[in-house]
Structures are given as C-alpha cells and as structure tokens.
Amino acid sequence: MNPNPSHAGSGDIEDLEAQLRIAQLSSDVDALDRLISDELLFTGPDGSPGTKADDLASYRNKVMRLTTHDPEELRIRRVTPDVAVVALRTHMAGSYGGAPFDAIARYTRVWAREDGRWQIVGGSVSVTPIGGKDQQQPHT
C-alpha cells in the first residue's frame, strides 16, 4: 500500500481505496480528511447530498461505527492520468446513529489528483440491507 496519496500510479487507486477502508473501520478522521476533497460532491443512499464535513463529523462523533467492511468487487477505470472512477461492492456492518445495519453497499467514487494529491472528489452509494431489514445506511 502506498502511504503517500500524491503519487498514485496505475495500481495505486486500489491502495487508496484500501487506505480509505482502513480509515473508515478505525474512524481515523485525520486519514479521511486527507483522502476526501474539501469540495466533495456526494449522494447518500437516501438521495440527499453529503459533504466532507458531514462525513468527518459522523466518524468523529461516533455516529458511524463500522465493524465490517469487506470488499467483494472493485472495478477501477482510469479516465485520464489524473482521474479514476471506482465501482465498489462491499459488505458493511456496524451502526449508524445507534441503529445497527448489515448491508451490501455499492459505491461509485471519483478520485482526482488536484494540486499533486489524490482525493475523492465525488461519488454516491446505494445500499441493500442483508436480511431485508429496513436499517440505517452507511455514508461516504
């Protein structure tokens, strides 16, 4: 895994996704802050827009707690040397706002290198609960 997100090569988008997953699982707000653009454009599972500030606050305040984040499929398309689109299917479990969830999440993320640094600049997530329960859904 490449610890320096400013030098992402052809395989390093996968490494950045791994860094993001680790940061989400450990609620590492500093790492999330480095990996997510201040100008993030994101659509949550309910169709509402999400911001970087919203996402960081959910981890900082322990609103979002992940116990499971197991990628099942990861597809990466390099659009230009400085832009990549990621499609991720992952099994996620934990709690959001105190309500437990166990779901399959499908993320689409846009990674861009701006000012020499790779960050998530856009994305969306859709969620299918496992077991058919109507549960709170994960965000960014």
Secondary structure by P-SEA (a helix, b strand, c coil): cccccccccccaaaaaaaaaaaaaaacaaaaaaaacccbbbbbccccccccaaaaaaaaaaccccccbbbbcbbbbbbccccbbbbbbbbbbbbbcccccccbbbbbbbbbbbccccccccccbbbbbbccccbbbbbcc
